[in-house]
Amino acid sequence: MTGQHNRGKRAPEIVLEEIARIIGGAVIGDEQIKIRGINALDTAGPGEISFLTSARFEDRLPQTKASAVILRERNSLYGGAQVIVDNPKTAYPKVAALFASEIPRFPGISNQAVCHASCALGKGVSIYPHVFVGEGAVIGDETILFPGVYIGNGVHIGRNSVLYPNVTVLDDCRIGNEVIIHAGTVIGSDGFGFVQDGGHSTKIPQMGIVQIDDRVEIGANNCVDRAAFGKTWIQRGVKTDNLVQIAHNVIIGEDTIIVAQAGISGSVKIGRQVMIGGQVGVADHLEIGEGVMIASQSGVAKSIPPGEIVSGTPTMPHRLWLRASNLFARLPEYNLRIRELEKRLEKMKTEREKE
């Protein structure tokens, strides 16, 4: 197992000097301290390393019992060993990976799994009980399929991927290398396509597939619909949170992040490195440009040019939304004042007419 999802065997104690080397840091203090785990400042104990990512949490430094702390610069509030790095936020996952538990693997292919005679299983695959692998499916080397996983006919899954319990991948979909799909997600369900005919909804057959490229991570209970024609395409490095809906023929650019309960309607094209907040809704057939940031609970009703930061329903530039939202609570007050002004104006008008 590699990089993105390999949590690695729980490491023995690691000398602080070695940790600093791995994250490109410099040690201030005892380089030979042995570290056996990582924890938050307020919960870390002896033998554990912690980290400070923001000055907001500096007040926790004097009280922490951690044996070492990762920081951006030396801090006099902490008297223990310090590891100085350019960016503690990016150093943290590298250190955490040293101490994280390995993903459990079933030893080989369970005799309680159902694998079609025509499927191709790579070297070192781990297939738990109650997995189904369909006709002509291909499972790459070292991939793990947890209990309850359903792999449809003609599905291709690359090497070193992990599909957690009760993931469903329906016929002919394509999944790349080092992909993680969390429990309960459905890949390749029919897109929501219907035509109104005499007051009745007539289903449009969904004849395309879903393609998920390398190093994508899909959260729990996501739904990724197959295309009407062609493919719904999630490109390399995309990360989605839990409970995300991705409709038919959507294209999501590389390294985009989509947070929980977001819904992307059909035929939307999303650029690279976009960030979509929780509970965002995107209307169909729109284009979201590269590097766009969409704040939580926004409603996207029109396309967004590259680099924009937007909020609200319908979306508008984020700073404008902040100014507008600050007025909402005062609208009843303004309404009363306007009504009073209208009464005064009406009174003045009446008095002038009498003159």
N, C-alpha and C positions, 0 to 999 in steps of 0.2 A: 504494500500500500504506500501511496506517496502523498506528499505535500498537503493538498487542500483538506482532505478529510482524514488523513492518518493521524490519529491522536497519539500514536507511538506507545510503546510499552511504558508503564510507569517507571520513570527513571530512578536509579539509585541516587544517593546523595551526589550532588555536583558541586565542585569547587567554584567559588564565586569568580575566580579568574577566568575559568572556562566559559561561564555564562557571559561575562563581559566580552570575551572574544567573539562569541556567537552573535551578539547584538552590536558589535562595533563600539563598545563603551570603554570608559576608563574608570578604574577602581580607585576610590579614595578610602583608605583604611585597610583592613585585613583582607588580602586577596585569597587567603586559604580557608576562609569560612566555608563550611559545607552546608549546602542548601538542599532541602528535600521537598520543597513545595513552594507554591505562590499563592498569595492571598491579598485581600484588601487591607488597607492601612489599619482600620479599626478592629479587624479580626485576625490579623496575622500574629503568629507566635514565634518563639525561638526556632531557628532552623528554616524559616520561610522568608522569601523575598517579597517585597511589595513594590508599589510604584506610585508616583505622584504625577498626574497628568494635567493638573490645573492648580493655580494658586488658591482657588477657593477651598481646597482641602488641606492647606498648609497647617491649619490648627490641629490636625490629627498627627502630625509628625512627632511632637514631643511625647505623645501617649502610646505610639505604636510599639509593639513588642517584636516587630520583624527584625531579623538578623541583618538585613540589608534592604536598601531602597533604591529604585531606579528613578533618576531625576534628570531634568534638563540642565541644571547647574547646581553647584554645591549649595547646601542649605544648612545654616547653623542651628536650626531648630531640631535637627536630628543628629544624635551623637554616634550612631553606628556606621557601618560600612555603606558607602554610597557608590552607585554606578552611574556615571554621567554619560548621557547619550544625547544626540541631536533631537530625538523625538520619542519620548516615553510611550506614546500611544502606539507607534509602530513597533517598538521593542517588545511591548507586552505580549502580543500573540506569539512571538517567537519563543519567549521564555515559557509561556503557558503550555506550548506544544511539548516542551521537554518533560513536563510532569503530568500531562493528561493521560488518561487510560486509553488503551487500544480498543478500537471497535471490535466487539466479540465476533468471532468467526465460527461457523459450523465447519467441522472437519470434512471437507469434500462435499459430496452430493447426497442429501438424505434419501433413503429409500422410501420415505413418505412424501417426496416431491414427485410431481408428474411432469416428465420432460418428454416431449414428442421425439420419436426415433429420428426424425430428420433435423432436429435442432443441432446447433454446433456450440459446444461448451468449451471455453478456453482453459488454459492451464491455471491451476490453483483457484478455480472458482469456488465459492462457498454458497451452497444452496440449502437453505433451511427446510424443515418439514413444511408441508402444505403450500409449497410454491408450485405454480403451473407455468410451464414454458411451452409455447405453442409451436406449430408446424413451421419449419424453416427459420425459426428465430436464431439469432447469433448472440452469444454472451461472451464478452471479452475476458482476457486473462485477469485473474485476481479480483473479479467483481463479486460483490456480496449481495445476495437476495434474501431478505429476511422473511419470516413466516407470513403467509397470506399474500405474497406478491403474485400478481398475474401479469404474465408476459404474453401478448397476443401473437398471432401468426405473422411471420415476416418481420418482426421487430429486430432491430440491431442495437446492441448496447456495447459501448467500448470497454476498454480495460480500466481496472482500478476504480470502478464506480460502485456506489452503495445505494441500494433501494431499501428503505426501511419498511416495517410491517404494513401490509395492506395497501401498498402502492399498486396502481393499475396502469399498465402501458398497453394501449390497444393497438390493433393490427397496423403493421407497416411503419410505425413511428421509428425515429432514429435518435439515439442518445449517444453522446460522445464519450470521451475519456475523462476520468476523474470527476464525474458528475455525482452529486448527492441529491437524492430525492427523499424528502421526509415523509413520515407516516401519513397514510390516508389520501395522498395526492392522486389525481386521475389525469393521465396524459393521453390525449387523443379521443376524448369524448366528442360527440357530434357538435359542431358549431350550431348556434341558435339561428337557423335559417328557415323561414316560413314565408309563404305567399298567401295573401288573403284572396279567397275565391268564393264568391257568393256568401260571404259572412263566415266561411270556415277557413281554418289555417291548414294550408297544404305544405307538408314538409319538403324542403329542398335537400336532396341527398348530399351529404358532405363527403367528398371523394378525395380530399387531400390528406396530408399527414401533419405531424408535428416533428420538427427537427430541433433538438437541443444540442448545442455545441459543447466543446470541452470546458471543464472547470466551472460549470454552472451549478448553483445550489438553489433548489426549489424547496420552499418551506412546507410545513404540514398542511394538509387539506387544501391544497391549491387545485384549481381546475384549469387545464390548458387544452383548449378545444382544437380539434383538427380543422384544417382549412376546407373551404368548399371546393376549391381547386388549388393545386400547388401545395404550399406549406405554411403553417404557422411556425415562425422561426425565432428561437431564443438564442442569441449569439453568445460567443465566448465570454465567460466571466460574469454573466448576469447573476444577481442574487435577489431572490424574492423571499419575503417574510411569509408567515402563515396566512391562510385564508385570502389568497389573491386569486382573482378571476382574470384569465387571459383568453380573449375570444378568438374566433376563427380569422385566419390570415393576418394576424398581428405580427409585426416584426419588431423585436426589441434589440437595440444595439448593444455592443460590447460594454461590459462593466457597469451597466445600469443597475440601480438598486430600487426595488419596489417594496414598500412597507405594507404591513398587514391591512387587510380589508379593502385594498384598492381594487378597482374594476376597470379593465381596459376593453373597450368595445371593439367590434369587428373592424378589420382592415386599417387599424391605426399603425402608423410607423413611428417608432421611437428611436432617437439617435443614440450615440455613444455617451456613456458617463452621465446619464440623466438620473436625477434623484426624485422619486415620487413618494410623497408622504402618505401616512395612513388614511384610509377612507377617502382617497381621491377617486373621483369618477371621471373617465375620459370618454367623450362621445365618439361615435364611429367615424371612420375615414379621415381622421385628423393626422397631422404631422407634428411631432414634438422634436424640436431641434437639439443638436448636440449640446451637452452641458447644462440643459435646463434644470431648474429646481422648482418643484411644485409643492407648496405647503400642504399640510394635512387638512383634510375635509374640504379641499377645493373641488370645484366643478369645472371641468375643462370643456368648453363648448366651441372653441375655435383653435386653429393651429397656433403653435407658439414658436417664434424664431429662436435660433440658437443662442444660448447664453443667458436667457431671460430667467428672472426669479419672480414667481407669481404666486398669488394667494386669492382666496375668496371664490364666491359663486355668483356670477361667472367670474373667471379669473381676471385679475388685473395686476399691474406691477406691485410687488410686495410692499414697497414703501407707501404707495397710494392706499393699499388695503389697510395698512396699519393706521393711517390718518382717518380713513373712513370708519373703521371699526371703533375707533375711540369716540366717535360721535354717536354711536348707536344708543348708548345708555342715556344720553342727554336729549334724544329726540322728543320724548314726552314733554320735557321742560321747554324746549324750543317751540313745540307745537302750542303750548299754553301762551308763551310770549307773543307768538305771531297772532294768535287769536285776539289777545289783548290789544296789540297794535292795530289790528283790523277794526276792532270796536272803536278805538280812539280816532282812527282816520274817518270812520263812518260818522262819528259824532261831530268831528270838525267839518266834514262836508255838509252835514245837516245845518249846522250853525251858520255857515257861509251862505247857504241857500236862503236862510231867513233874513239875512241882512239886506 
